[in-house]
Amino acid sequence: MRTIGHFVDNAPAAGRSGRHGPVHDPATGELTARVALASAAEVDAAVAAAAAAARSWGRASLARRTGVLFRYRELLVAHREDVAALITAEHGKVPGDALGEVARGLEIVELACGIPEKLKGELSMEVSTGVDVASIRQPLGVVAGITPFNFPAMVPLWMFPLAVACGNAFVLKPSEKAPSASLLLASLAAEAGLPAGVLNVVNGDREAVGRLLAHPDVAAVSFVGSTPVARAVHREATAHGKRVQALGGAKNHMLVLPDADLDLAADAAVGAAYGSAGERCMAVSVLVAVGEDTADALVERLAARAAAVRVGPGTDPDAEMGPLITAAHRARVAGYVAGAAAQGARVVLDGTGLRVPGHEAGFFLGVSLLDRVTAEMDAYRDEIFGPVLCVVRAASYEDAIALINASPWGNGSAVFTRDGRAARRFQLEVETGMVGVNVPIPVPVGYHSFGGWKASLFGDHHVYGNDGVRFLTRGKVITSRWPEPADGGGGLGFPRNS
């Protein structure tokens, strides 16, 4: 059995805790490897390496930092298919989806290559006679990242390239369900010339996470995962005096108004709901249709398109959707379809009986479409995180926006309409951090920031973009004066500008 270890001080490190977790190929159900689960002592060693490296890396010139990042970008482009193959092998995404994940991560590497522009300070001359004031931003030291299984490459790339560009060292704890992509990303960074200790990867579970949250040398923690865990991470890490951005779960709504292009809306909803088997925090899981006629027409279009989605392993070049991450998660998602029927929803498409020939032991689930879902049903109230789309019918725009804003989550939302005034009203009134107008998955480009509202984000800063730079640095204001020898002292009075 192949054993997956860690990456510390620019070298692979074998696990020493004696504890391991299983790594499966979700398309076959086969146990393909075991991953070492780090002990607190192993986390301490990684943090010590990062702390030692941060002292010199934080003072490295911007030219040196960006030089490494430009080389890293070229290596990542050259090896993107290798990274994508690891994603397919351990997460189950079809190759096109996996390559798309790497491409979105590359956007943040490119943003990090331009860090000199982002770190420019401010200077005010002669605020008083002979006095200047400057504002600068400096690195925090050691930053930890805790990332989810559903984007084994993209979410780590959202975090560490910008962190090291800002002069920090980084300790990454990826999901133990899909650990290999992060190790390849780290080895490529070492090949690009990133000094030893600046980027470290420790695989692990609750013990490793708990130690990172409590370690006195970790200045900040960035997390992406479910809402209950995000809330716990934020509470624990802030209790230890750390800066935290913890991105939680979602229940993203797509509002379709009667004037919308219904074919366009149906195409967008199918891609947004079922892409990556629905295992996206930005997946559309609820479609809100205004008016019975709109809903009927949409459900007819959705059913035809969704039924044609080809589900299969990454080795199938025609597959559009792969398996779920584990057998347990597959069973959980399937339970929501049966539960919705019992609670009064109409099951238009039931994908729970799907079997992929030759991959009967794989964790596959077909697409499911639920109509006449209400806000009281479990399928609406819970984050399903699978290929299940709920259609909710609203009598008016006002009813629809009230429904969306009543959700405890506020990650993303979308509106489909031809009416610019309605779209503008929606983007101002909806209570989500990211909004799409005729765009179903409004994930911002790298030079804007990603983050939600309400129970989708704990902390004050979003990920990447300008918010990411502010999170990864701290401000310092310097007031300076170079008096002439004859100026004398200032006395005991309160300083005044003059």
ZINOR-V54802 format. One record per helix or strand of 3 or more residues. SS is the DSSP state (H for helix, E for strand). FROM is the first residue (numbers start at 0). TO is the last residue. Records with the same first field share a line. If there is no record, write none. Layout:
SS=FROM-TO  FROM-TO
//
This chain:
E=1-3  5-7  10-12  19-24  29-35  121-127  130-138  141-145  168-172  198-200  217-223  242-246  251-255  283-289  345-348  367-370  387-393  411-415  433-436  472-480
H=39-56  61-77  79-89  94-112  114-117  153-164  179-190  205-213  226-238  261-277  291-306  326-341  377-380  396-404  419-428  464-471  484-486
//
